[in-house]
Amino acid sequence: MKNTTRFKELILNDEILVLPGCHDALSAKVIEQVGFNAVTMGGYAASAARLAKPDVSLLTLYEYVEIVRNIVQVVDIPFFADGDTGHGNVTNVQRTVRELENTGAAGLFIEDQVFPKRCGHMEGKQIISKMEMVAKLKAAVDARVDEDFVIMARTDAIAVYGTDDAIERANAFSDAGADLIFVEAPTSVEQMKNINESIDAPTMAIQIEGGKTPFLTTKELEELGFNAVVYPNATVYSTAWVLRELWQGLMKEGSTKGAMDRMIRFDDFNKLVGLDKIRESESFYYRDLFESLK
């Protein structure tokens, strides 16, 4: 089964789809190894890992595409991409869809913020008109080659015009062909419930540690009616914390020995990144040569 088809099925399942966020190929590999069914990477995590910069549209499309391509090559589970604002007008949107679909990603989302955008849980957001976003979504739908390639529409309207406007936009985006809807940054459980009761389409929730949206269990989110939930930034937050602890320990103790119980060791790490499979492949292809030299 194609990963696009598999991803769409996972979204439509009765059980909520949990999408951990990675920031590079290695973190995606760990997510797959743990047993999750899909993985994603937002611009926030990619900007942090690639540039050590905030999510304010500094990362270019091609920087992001390069990271995505590396991820898709090392995991077998569906990967869901961040299409940002589409990186421009309808023409740019179509190129964004083609570039990300060509990486092997299973889908992407496009948001209705004004460029340069910012993380959805930051202050001072601005959004484009509903009809401009509808045009972008129609262009995105037309640009995809695989009809199962998932296109999600994100609206940041709650922070700008309120919940009613966000819901109105969401339903218009669904009518325009979006397969999945994400209303960014609701600030209460009541808002989250209202979103799902008022939008006639599959919906996604987001959980950001320290963000504006209530932090709930996956089961609670499922009961509220969400089809999928993303944890986009936990990986970079955890990585930054662990690295700070690691290097502070070295600075203080003169050794990393104190952190070894919180590390994957040499042999296990080599297995994680597939060294054993590479050695098996090399042995297979060089077998005839070795035999001839005996």
Buried (B, 14 or more C-beta within 10 A) or exposed (E): EEBBBBBBBBBEEEEBBBBBBBBBBBBBBBBBEEEBBBBBBBBBBBBBBBEEEBBBBEBEBEBBBBBBBBBBEBBEBBBBBBBBBBBBBBEBBBBBBEBBBEBBBBBBBBBBBBBEBBBBBBEEBEBBEBEBBBBBBBBBBEBBEEEBBBBBBBBBBBBBBEBEBBBBBBBBBBEBBBBBBBBBBBBEEEBBBBBBEBBEBBBBBBBBEEBBBBEBEBEBBBEBBBBBBBBBBBBBBEBEEEEEEBEEBBEEEEEEEEBEEEEEEEEEEBEEEEEEEEEEEEEEEEEEEEEEEE
